[in-house]
């Protein structure tokens, strides 16, 4: 007899779970998505004559999950890497090129850091003595900021590590656990007393003469929505039911523990197994009656809200080509802007598709800073365009704008988060067989991490016997 698996949530984690289960014998799969479209934060829409990603616009290439999924969908050969490997950072009154040799903000080449001018002389000297400082290797999980401040000083943390790592998570690295947001640094800190020496020993090898460096990021020239389209097509052909505009109102154990009752606006449906792949606040609500301790865990996770603003300018507004992929702004500088992607310079296909335009994409908002969410669209665009006058000496008026708001979109991972996740999964696996969890709140906000989360949840359910 076929068993029914219901996946609650049609974001990339839920779709990856459905992909994992689609060809498993003896299972029928239904995806319930509350909105009118699949993909969650992976969304591409027209912006003039360009395709604009209104959420993430690329994924990390060094993790295999997203590339593997694209290969299985037959679109890996279409992926492209950025046009530029350089980026800038606002520091000490102007944009400065990020120096070579950084590993998640940890400097390994102090000559390059000195030339960049990002650190003061005092900050540079403080960081340079790090290999000489006493101290043991990392035990357990700590806040990334606490470790970096102790080893390399405040300036390295505030002007390099926090803008890079904190920017990715819209968070404050003084509050984020290193094992969640920078596992590579956590491994170095656990095996090397010195972060600088450990980072030097594990730097990626340089490319051979005449060979390009391996890409750090990848995207699809039609936008990351292309991955969602490919998943939609693959799942539909495999017989997976993809039901949109179907919010789940409640989730309960079925009579005598035989499966689950899933309540939607259509009524109550039965599921033999369930994967909950929703944002943490939704997951907390759905688990409240069947797993109150797990619900409390999801409810306790703090979130940051982010706004992405696309601005299109005439090519003539830029007398010099933009040299790089964009810039970051440290939190202590007081700007509403947290980062600006020079989309036309970053991606060759965008520059070729709109040769007479320059497209910028500005991020605003992070944990503890709700100013961007408080402004209406017109006020937000005016404020950010004005800040570009100081940050980039750009005073032209944008031709076209697009504002996309992502409220409570970035979960914040406190130290010990992964240990709490593991413990929660053990309890649920023992007490509620047939229920699995997936999503960004568990293992990370990046696309590869969400794909891994969904596929692992699905594989775990598929490996179970009869629930």
C-alpha positions as CSV (number, residue, x, y, z in Angstrom):
1,X,0.0,0.0,0.0
2,X,1.2,3.5,-0.8
3,X,1.9,5.8,2.1
4,X,1.1,9.5,1.9
5,X,3.8,12.1,2.7
6,X,2.7,15.7,3.2
7,X,5.4,18.4,3.0
8,X,4.3,21.6,4.6
9,X,6.1,24.5,2.9
10,X,7.0,25.0,-0.8
11,X,10.3,26.9,-0.3
12,X,13.6,25.5,-1.5
13,X,13.8,23.2,1.6
14,X,10.4,21.7,1.0
15,X,10.9,21.3,-2.7
16,X,14.3,19.6,-2.1
17,X,12.5,17.2,0.3
18,X,9.9,16.5,-2.4
19,X,12.6,15.9,-5.0
20,X,14.3,13.4,-2.7
21,X,11.1,11.5,-2.2
22,X,9.6,11.8,-5.7
23,X,10.9,8.5,-7.0
24,X,10.8,6.5,-3.8
25,X,8.6,3.4,-4.3
26,X,5.5,3.1,-2.0
27,X,5.2,6.8,-1.3
28,X,2.8,9.5,-2.7
29,X,3.9,13.1,-2.0
30,X,1.9,16.3,-1.6
31,X,3.4,19.7,-1.1
32,X,1.2,22.3,0.6
33,X,2.3,25.9,0.1
34,X,0.5,28.8,1.7
35,X,1.3,31.4,-1.0
36,X,0.4,31.6,-4.7
37,X,3.8,30.4,-5.8
38,X,6.6,28.0,-5.0
39,X,10.1,28.8,-4.1
40,X,9.9,31.0,-0.9
41,X,12.7,33.5,-1.0
42,X,13.9,32.2,-4.4
43,X,11.9,34.4,-6.7
44,X,12.7,36.1,-10.0
45,X,10.6,38.7,-11.6
46,X,10.9,41.1,-14.6
47,X,12.6,44.4,-13.9
48,X,12.4,46.4,-17.1
49,X,14.0,44.0,-19.7
50,X,16.0,42.2,-17.0
51,X,15.3,39.2,-14.7
52,X,15.6,40.4,-11.1
53,X,16.1,38.1,-8.1
54,X,14.1,39.7,-5.3
55,X,15.7,37.3,-2.7
56,X,19.1,35.7,-2.9
57,X,20.9,36.1,-6.3
58,X,23.6,33.5,-5.9
59,X,24.7,30.5,-3.9
60,X,28.0,29.3,-2.5
61,X,29.9,27.1,-4.9
62,X,32.1,25.5,-2.3
63,X,29.2,23.6,-0.8
64,X,27.9,20.8,-3.1
65,X,24.2,20.7,-2.4
66,X,22.9,23.3,-4.8
67,X,25.2,22.3,-7.6
68,X,24.2,18.6,-7.1
69,X,20.5,19.6,-7.3
70,X,21.1,21.6,-10.4
71,X,22.9,18.7,-12.0
72,X,20.1,16.3,-11.2
73,X,17.7,18.8,-12.7
74,X,19.8,19.1,-15.9
75,X,20.6,22.8,-15.5
76,X,24.1,22.7,-14.0
77,X,25.7,23.5,-17.3
78,X,23.8,26.8,-17.4
79,X,25.2,28.2,-14.2
80,X,27.5,31.2,-14.3
81,X,30.0,32.8,-11.9
82,X,30.5,36.5,-11.1
83,X,32.3,38.8,-13.5
84,X,34.5,40.1,-10.7
85,X,36.1,38.5,-7.7
86,X,36.7,41.8,-5.9
87,X,34.5,43.7,-3.6
88,X,34.8,46.9,-1.5
89,X,34.0,48.0,2.1
90,X,33.2,51.4,3.5
91,X,35.8,52.2,6.1
92,X,37.4,55.4,7.4
93,X,35.4,57.7,5.2
94,X,35.5,56.0,1.8
95,X,35.1,52.8,-0.2
96,X,38.2,50.5,0.0
97,X,38.9,47.3,-1.8
98,X,38.8,44.2,0.4
99,X,42.3,42.9,0.6
100,X,43.4,39.5,-0.7
101,X,43.8,36.6,1.7
102,X,40.7,37.0,3.9
103,X,39.1,33.9,5.2
104,X,35.6,35.0,6.4
105,X,37.2,38.3,7.4
106,X,40.3,36.8,9.1
107,X,43.4,38.4,7.6
108,X,46.2,36.2,6.4
109,X,48.2,38.8,4.5
110,X,48.8,41.8,6.7
111,X,50.7,43.7,3.9
112,X,47.5,43.5,1.8
113,X,45.4,44.6,4.8
114,X,47.7,47.5,5.4
115,X,47.5,48.7,1.8
116,X,43.7,48.5,1.9
117,X,43.6,51.2,4.6
118,X,40.6,49.4,6.2
119,X,42.3,49.2,9.6
120,X,44.0,51.9,11.5
121,X,47.7,51.5,12.4
122,X,46.7,50.5,15.9
123,X,44.1,48.0,14.7
124,X,46.6,46.5,12.2
125,X,49.3,46.1,14.9
126,X,46.8,44.5,17.3
127,X,45.8,42.0,14.7
128,X,49.4,41.2,13.6
129,X,50.4,40.0,17.1
130,X,47.6,37.4,17.2
131,X,49.9,34.4,16.3
132,X,52.0,35.3,19.4
133,X,49.1,35.4,21.9
134,X,48.6,32.5,24.3
135,X,45.4,30.6,24.4
136,X,44.0,27.2,23.7
137,X,41.9,25.8,20.9
138,X,38.2,26.3,20.7
139,X,36.0,24.1,22.9
140,X,32.3,23.9,22.2
141,X,30.4,26.9,20.7
142,X,31.0,30.6,21.4
143,X,29.9,33.8,19.8
144,X,32.0,34.5,16.7
145,X,32.5,38.1,17.8
146,X,33.8,37.2,21.2
147,X,36.5,34.9,19.7
148,X,37.6,37.4,17.0
149,X,37.8,40.3,19.4
150,X,39.8,38.3,21.9
151,X,42.2,37.0,19.3
152,X,42.5,39.9,16.7
153,X,41.0,42.9,18.4
154,X,37.9,45.0,17.9
155,X,38.8,46.5,14.6
156,X,39.2,43.2,12.7
157,X,35.8,42.2,14.1
158,X,33.9,45.4,13.4
159,X,35.5,46.3,10.0
160,X,36.1,42.8,8.5
161,X,34.5,39.8,10.1
162,X,31.1,41.4,11.2
163,X,30.4,43.0,7.8
164,X,31.2,39.8,5.9
165,X,29.7,37.1,8.2
166,X,27.1,39.3,9.9
167,X,26.0,40.7,6.6
168,X,25.3,37.3,5.2
169,X,23.0,36.5,8.2
170,X,21.7,40.1,8.7
171,X,22.9,39.6,12.2
172,X,25.3,40.7,14.9
173,X,28.3,38.4,15.2
174,X,28.7,39.3,18.9
175,X,25.5,37.2,19.3
176,X,25.9,34.5,16.6
177,X,27.4,31.1,17.4
178,X,30.6,30.4,15.4
179,X,29.6,26.8,14.6
180,X,26.4,27.9,13.0
181,X,27.5,30.9,10.9
182,X,31.2,30.2,10.4
183,X,31.8,26.4,10.7
184,X,35.0,26.7,8.7
185,X,36.4,29.1,11.2
186,X,35.1,27.0,14.1
187,X,37.1,24.0,12.7
188,X,40.2,26.1,12.4
189,X,39.8,27.4,16.0
190,X,39.3,23.9,17.3
191,X,42.5,22.6,15.6
192,X,44.8,25.7,15.8
193,X,45.6,28.0,18.6
194,X,46.0,30.9,16.2
195,X,43.2,31.9,13.8
196,X,45.7,33.6,11.5
197,X,48.1,30.6,11.3
198,X,45.2,28.2,10.8
199,X,43.6,30.4,8.1
200,X,47.0,30.6,6.3
201,X,47.4,26.9,6.3
202,X,43.9,26.3,4.9
203,X,43.8,29.0,2.3
204,X,42.5,27.7,-1.0
205,X,45.4,26.9,-3.4
206,X,46.2,29.5,-6.0
207,X,45.1,28.9,-9.6
208,X,47.7,27.6,-12.0
209,X,49.1,30.1,-14.5
210,X,46.6,30.9,-17.1
211,X,43.8,29.1,-15.2
212,X,40.9,30.9,-13.5
213,X,40.2,30.6,-9.8
214,X,37.3,28.3,-8.9
215,X,34.1,30.3,-8.5
216,X,33.0,31.3,-5.0
217,X,29.4,32.0,-6.1
218,X,27.1,30.7,-8.8
219,X,23.8,31.7,-10.2
220,X,21.5,31.1,-13.2
221,X,21.4,33.8,-15.9
222,X,17.6,33.6,-15.9
223,X,17.6,34.1,-12.1
224,X,17.4,31.6,-9.3
225,X,13.7,31.2,-10.0
226,X,14.9,28.9,-12.8
227,X,15.8,26.3,-10.2
228,X,12.3,26.6,-8.8
229,X,10.8,26.2,-12.4
230,X,13.0,23.1,-13.0
231,X,11.9,21.6,-9.7
232,X,8.2,22.3,-10.4
233,X,8.5,20.6,-13.8
234,X,10.4,17.6,-12.4
235,X,8.0,17.1,-9.5
236,X,4.9,17.5,-11.6
237,X,6.2,14.8,-14.1
238,X,7.0,12.5,-11.1
239,X,3.4,12.8,-9.9
240,X,4.0,15.0,-6.9
241,X,0.9,17.1,-6.0
242,X,1.9,20.7,-5.7
243,X,-0.9,22.6,-4.0
244,X,-0.6,26.4,-3.9
245,X,-2.7,28.8,-1.7
246,X,-3.1,26.0,0.8
247,X,-2.0,27.2,4.2
248,X,-1.9,24.6,6.9
249,X,-4.1,25.7,9.9
250,X,-3.3,22.8,12.2
251,X,-1.3,19.6,12.7
252,X,-2.2,16.8,15.1
253,X,-1.5,13.2,15.7
254,X,-4.1,10.9,14.1
255,X,-6.2,8.5,16.2
256,X,-4.1,6.1,18.1
257,X,-0.9,7.7,16.7
258,X,-1.5,6.3,13.2
259,X,-0.1,9.1,11.2
260,X,-1.2,12.8,11.3
261,X,-4.2,15.0,10.7
262,X,-3.4,18.0,8.6
263,X,-5.9,20.8,8.6
264,X,-6.2,23.1,5.7
265,X,-8.9,25.5,4.5
266,X,-10.3,22.5,2.5
267,X,-10.7,20.4,5.6
268,X,-8.8,17.8,7.5
269,X,-6.5,15.4,5.5
270,X,-4.7,12.3,6.6
271,X,-0.9,11.9,6.2
272,X,1.2,8.9,7.1
273,X,4.3,11.1,7.4
274,X,4.9,14.8,7.5
275,X,7.8,17.1,6.8
276,X,7.4,20.6,8.2
277,X,9.6,22.9,6.1
278,X,8.2,26.4,7.1
279,X,9.7,29.5,8.7
280,X,10.4,29.2,12.4
281,X,7.3,31.1,13.6
282,X,5.0,29.0,11.5
283,X,6.8,25.8,12.6
284,X,6.3,26.8,16.2
285,X,2.5,27.2,15.7
286,X,2.2,23.9,13.9
287,X,4.1,22.0,16.5
288,X,2.4,23.6,19.5
289,X,0.0,20.8,20.2
290,X,2.1,17.7,19.3
291,X,5.6,18.8,20.3
292,X,5.4,21.8,22.7
293,X,9.0,21.7,23.7
294,X,10.1,21.9,20.0
295,X,7.6,24.6,19.4
296,X,9.1,26.6,22.2
297,X,12.5,26.2,20.7
298,X,11.4,27.6,17.3
299,X,9.5,30.4,19.0
300,X,12.6,31.4,20.9
301,X,14.7,32.1,17.7
302,X,15.2,35.8,17.1
303,X,14.8,37.0,13.5
304,X,15.9,39.9,11.5
305,X,13.9,41.7,8.8
306,X,15.6,42.8,5.5
307,X,14.5,45.0,2.6
308,X,16.1,44.7,-0.9
309,X,15.8,47.7,-3.2
310,X,16.7,47.5,-6.9
311,X,17.7,50.8,-8.5
312,X,18.2,51.2,-12.3
313,X,20.3,54.1,-13.6
314,X,21.3,55.3,-17.1
315,X,24.8,54.1,-18.1
316,X,25.8,57.7,-18.6
317,X,25.3,58.4,-14.9
318,X,28.5,56.5,-14.3
319,X,31.6,58.2,-15.9
320,X,33.8,55.3,-14.8
321,X,32.9,51.6,-14.9
322,X,32.2,50.0,-11.6
323,X,35.2,47.9,-10.7
324,X,34.0,45.0,-8.6
325,X,30.9,43.2,-7.4
326,X,29.7,45.8,-4.8
327,X,30.4,46.9,-1.3
328,X,29.6,46.3,2.4
329,X,28.9,48.8,5.1
330,X,29.8,48.0,8.7
331,X,27.1,48.4,11.3
332,X,28.8,51.1,13.2
333,X,28.9,53.6,10.3
334,X,25.3,54.6,10.9
335,X,24.0,54.1,7.3
336,X,20.7,52.5,6.5
337,X,22.5,50.7,3.7
338,X,24.1,47.4,4.8
339,X,25.4,46.3,1.3
340,X,25.1,47.3,-2.3
341,X,25.5,44.8,-5.2
342,X,26.7,46.3,-8.5
343,X,24.6,43.8,-10.4
344,X,25.5,45.0,-13.9
345,X,29.2,44.8,-13.0
346,X,28.9,41.6,-11.0
347,X,27.2,39.5,-13.7
348,X,28.3,39.6,-17.3
349,X,24.8,38.4,-18.5
350,X,23.1,41.4,-16.9
351,X,25.6,43.9,-18.4
352,X,25.1,42.3,-21.8
353,X,21.3,42.2,-21.5
354,X,21.1,45.9,-20.6
355,X,24.1,47.7,-22.0
356,X,22.6,51.2,-21.6
357,X,21.6,50.7,-17.9
358,X,23.3,50.1,-14.6
359,X,21.5,48.0,-12.0
360,X,22.2,48.3,-8.3
361,X,20.7,46.2,-5.5
362,X,20.8,47.6,-2.0
363,X,20.2,45.7,1.2
364,X,18.9,47.4,4.3
365,X,18.0,46.1,7.7
366,X,19.6,43.7,10.2
367,X,18.9,42.4,13.6
368,X,18.2,45.3,16.0
369,X,17.7,47.8,13.1
370,X,14.1,48.1,11.9
371,X,14.5,51.6,10.3
372,X,14.1,50.3,6.8
373,X,10.9,48.4,7.6
374,X,9.5,51.5,9.2
375,X,9.8,53.6,6.1
376,X,7.3,53.5,3.3
377,X,8.7,52.5,-0.2
378,X,9.1,56.1,-1.4
379,X,10.8,57.2,1.7
380,X,13.1,54.2,1.7
381,X,14.1,54.6,-1.9
382,X,14.8,58.3,-1.3
383,X,16.9,57.6,1.8
384,X,19.0,54.9,0.1
385,X,19.5,56.9,-3.1
386,X,20.7,59.8,-1.0
387,X,23.2,57.6,0.9
388,X,24.6,56.5,-2.5
389,X,25.6,60.2,-2.9
390,X,28.0,59.8,0.1
391,X,29.0,56.2,-0.4
392,X,29.5,56.2,-4.2
393,X,29.4,59.9,-5.1
394,X,26.2,59.0,-7.1
395,X,23.7,61.9,-7.3
396,X,21.7,60.8,-10.3
397,X,18.0,59.9,-10.0
398,X,17.1,56.2,-10.6
399,X,15.1,55.4,-13.7
400,X,13.2,52.5,-12.1
401,X,13.0,51.1,-8.6
402,X,11.7,47.9,-7.0
403,X,11.3,47.3,-3.2
404,X,11.0,43.8,-1.8
405,X,10.4,43.4,1.9
406,X,11.4,40.2,3.8
407,X,10.0,40.5,7.3
408,X,11.5,38.2,9.9
409,X,13.4,36.4,7.2
410,X,16.8,35.7,8.8
411,X,16.9,33.5,11.9
412,X,19.6,34.3,14.3
413,X,21.7,31.4,15.6
414,X,22.8,31.9,19.2
415,X,25.8,29.9,20.5
416,X,24.8,26.3,21.1
417,X,22.1,26.4,18.4
418,X,23.2,23.3,16.6
419,X,23.4,21.3,19.8
420,X,19.8,22.3,20.6
421,X,18.7,21.3,17.1
422,X,20.3,17.9,17.4
423,X,18.7,17.3,20.8
424,X,15.3,18.3,19.5
425,X,15.5,16.0,16.5
426,X,16.4,13.1,18.7
427,X,13.4,13.7,20.9
428,X,11.0,14.1,17.9
429,X,12.4,11.0,16.2
430,X,11.8,8.9,19.4
431,X,8.4,10.3,20.4
432,X,6.8,11.2,17.1
433,X,8.0,8.8,14.4
434,X,6.9,9.9,10.9
435,X,7.5,13.7,11.6
436,X,10.6,15.5,10.3
437,X,11.7,19.1,10.2
438,X,13.5,21.2,7.6
439,X,14.3,24.8,6.8
440,X,16.7,27.7,7.4
441,X,16.0,27.9,11.1
442,X,17.7,24.5,11.6
443,X,21.0,24.6,9.8
444,X,21.6,27.9,8.1
445,X,20.2,30.5,5.8
446,X,22.1,29.7,2.6
447,X,20.5,27.9,-0.3
448,X,22.8,24.9,0.0
449,X,22.1,24.5,3.7
450,X,18.3,24.7,3.1
451,X,18.6,22.1,0.3
452,X,20.6,19.8,2.6
453,X,18.0,20.3,5.4
454,X,15.2,19.3,3.1
455,X,16.9,16.3,1.6
456,X,18.1,15.0,5.0
457,X,14.6,15.2,6.4
458,X,13.2,13.3,3.5
459,X,15.8,10.6,3.5
460,X,15.3,10.1,7.2
461,X,11.5,9.6,6.7
462,X,12.0,7.3,3.8
463,X,14.3,5.1,5.8
464,X,11.6,4.5,8.4
465,X,9.5,1.4,8.5
466,X,5.7,1.7,8.7
467,X,4.9,4.6,11.0
